[in-house]
Amino acid sequence: MKTLYANGDSFVFGMEALEDFSRDENNKEYSFAKHIAVGLKCDTYINNSYNGATNDFIFRNTIFDLIELEKSGVNPEDVFVIVGWSSLHRTEVDGTAWFQKIPHFNENLNNILTNQHAPIEFRDFGTMFVNPTCGVVIGTNEKLYSVVDDIVPFCVDFLWTDGLQLPQQEARIIALHEFLKSKGYKHVFINTVDKVSYKVIDTDCINFYKMHSEAFYNWASTTHAGKQRMASHYGAEVYEEYGKILLDYISENLV
């Protein structure tokens, strides 16, 4: 195997591997994905995971990234793909549309982009992630603008329900699995946060590692109780241990 490509949320990114609250790109060098890349003797390690990513974000960027790799001459059969699916209860909104609620947004765009409270995904992609536990809060002289107040209640009432979210996630999993299979990519999917009971997909598929019974967070919080970092992630040694477990599974079943 020549290349390992990984995408997912902060757990695939390796957030806090270095220290509490760390979002430094160097965390990726301690992610479980990196340990798998080393174990598979890959020449190239690409980890495009993004902290706070939604499943829609992970889905589309995985496809776009792999298409770009193919355009550069990379053979799909030389790539192993790891996708870590995130919480179902995350939503992505147009960051510009929300920020334009703030008076003089266009005139103060540079200030907003450099504001420590502005989401990094808005700076990088013009989008904004929304989840139940946190959100952007920006104050002006006139008003406090809060994602928690403005967006989260709507999501709780109308979007973050199993009846809506579960079929959407099943569709993503099936579509990405079939895309990868048709191209010849060896791949594995994991759940990073939620232990989900899927109704449609066959979770016994060897490409779906314990997707019906255990998520990375579920495993880590059980086997390494008390070792959580301040932002609920883990240190390098926990990522390394999980990398070895997943590498053994991949070596026995997928490569």
N, C-alpha and C positions, 0 to 999 in steps of 0.2 A: 504494500500500500504506500502510495507516494504522498498523499495529501489527506489531512484530517480537517474537515470543516465543521464547526459547531455554531449553533444559534440557539438563543433562548433568553431567559431573563437573568436576574442578578445571581442566581445560584449556578448557572452555567458560566457566567462571567467570572465567578469566583470572588464576588464582593466580600470585603472584610477579611480575605485570606491574610492580608498583610497586617491590618490593625483595625480597631473599631472605627466604623463609619467610612472606611476607605473605599472609594470608587475609582481609585487609580487604575489605569489600564494595565499596570504591571500585575494586578491581581490575576489576570488571565493566565499568567505563567504558573499559577498555583491552582488553577481550576482543575476539577477532575478530568475535564476534556484534555488538558495538556498531558496529564499522566497517561491517558489512553493514546494520545499521539506518540508519545515516547515508546509505549509498550508495543505499538504497531509498527514502530520504526519508520514513521512518516518523515519525509524530508521537509514538508511544509505544514505548518500549523496555522489555521485561520480560525479565530474565534470572534465572530461578529455579534455575540450576545450583547444585550443592552439592558442596563438596569431599569427595572420598572416596565419592561416591554409587555405589551398585550399579545394575545395569541394571534390576532390579525396581523400585527406588526411582525411577529416571528414568521408567520406563514408566508407573507408576501416577500419579505426580505430574503428569506432562504431561497425562494425561487429566483428572485432577481439576481442574487449573488452568484448562484450556480450557473445561471445563463451567462453571466459575465465571465465566469471561469471558463466555460466552454468556448466562448468567443476568443479567449486568450490562448486557446489551444490545449486546454486541460481535458484529458479523457475521463468521462464520468466513471469508468471502470477502475480508475486509479485513485478515486476519492472515497473516503468513508465519511458519512454524514451523521452527526449527532444533533438531534433536536430535543430541547427541553421545553415541554409545554408548561405554561404558567397558569395562574389562577383563572378560573372562568369569570370571576367577578372583577374584571378590569375592562375599561373602556377607553377608546382613543377618540379625541375630538380635535377639530381644527383649531390649533392654537391661536392663529391670527384672528379668527372669528370671535373667540372669547376675549382676547386681549383688546379687541376694538371696542369693547364695552367701556374701556377705560378712557376718559377724556384725553384728547391730544395724543392718542396712541401713536399715530404715524409720525408726529413731530418728535416723539420721545422714544422711538423704536430702539435706537442705539443704547439709551439708558436702560431700557427694559431688558435688552439682551445681555447687558453686563450686570444686571441686578442679581445679587446672590440668591434671591428667591425665585428667579425665573427658571422654569424647568429646562434641564439640559437638552431634552428631546425637542423642545421648541427651538433652541439655538441651532441644533444639528439638522432637524428635519421639518420644522414648522408645525409639528404636531404636539399633542399634549396627552399624557396618560392620566387616567382617573381611576383610583381604586378606593375601597371603602375606608381605609385607615389614614390616608394622607392626601393632601392636595395643595395647590398653589394658593398663597394668600398674598395679595399686594394691596397696600394702602395708599390712598391719595389724600389730599387735603379735604376732599369732599366725601369720600366713601371708602369702605373696605371691600375689596373684591376677593371673594373666596370660592374656590372650586368646591369645597366641602358644602358650602351653603347654596351655591348656584347650580351645581350639576349632580352631586352625589344623591340628593333626595329623589330626583327624577330617575336615576339609574336604579335605585333601590326599589322604587315603585313599579317601574316598567321594563327594566332590562335585566337586572341581576336576579333572574329566576331560573330554576333548573329547566322548566318547560321551554324556555327560549334559548338559554345558553348551551344546554347539553346537545341539542341537535346541531347547532352551529359548530360546536367543537368537533363533533363526530364528522361533520362534513369536511372540516379542515384536515383532520387526521387522514381520512380516506383519500381526499384529493392529493395531499402531499405524498402520501405513501405510494399512490399509483403513479404520480409524476416521477418520483425517484426510481421506482421499480422499472418503469418504462424506459428510463434513460440508462439504466444499468448501475445506479449508485447503490452501493452497500450502505445500510443505514440502520440506526436504532432510535426509537422514540422513548422518552421517559416523561413522567410527570414530575415537576419540580416542587409543586406546592400542594395541589389537591389530590386526594385519593378519590377517584371518580368511578362510579358504576355506569359504564356505557351500555346502552341498550341495543345499538345497531352494529357496532364494529366487533370483530372477533379479536378480543384482547389476548388470545392464546397465540396469535401470530408471533413468530420469533423476533420480528422487528419491533415489537411493542414490549419493552422490558417492564414487567410488573405494573402495567398501566391500570390494571383493574384492582390492584391490591395495596400498592405502596408508592408514595412519592418520596423524592429525595429528602424533603423537609421532615416527613413522617419518619423515615429511617434515621436521619441524623438526630432528631429530637428524642428518639427512643434509645438509640445506642450511645449517644453522647449527651445525655441529659446534663444540664448545667454548664455546657461548654459554648453556649450561644454568645456571639458578640453582641454589642450594644444595639445594633440594628437588626438583630435576629438572624444573622448569618453565622458562618463558622470560620475557624482558623484553617491554616494550610493543611494541618495533619488530618483533619476530617475530610476535606476534599480529596486528599491523597488516598485515604482508605476507601472512599467510595469509588474513586477511579480504578483501584485495583479490582474491586468487586465487579464493576461494569466491564473492565477489560477481560476478566476471566469469562464472563458471559459472552462477550463479543467474539473472543478467540475460539470458544467452543461451538458457537452457533452461527456466526455470521461471516467469518473470514477464513 
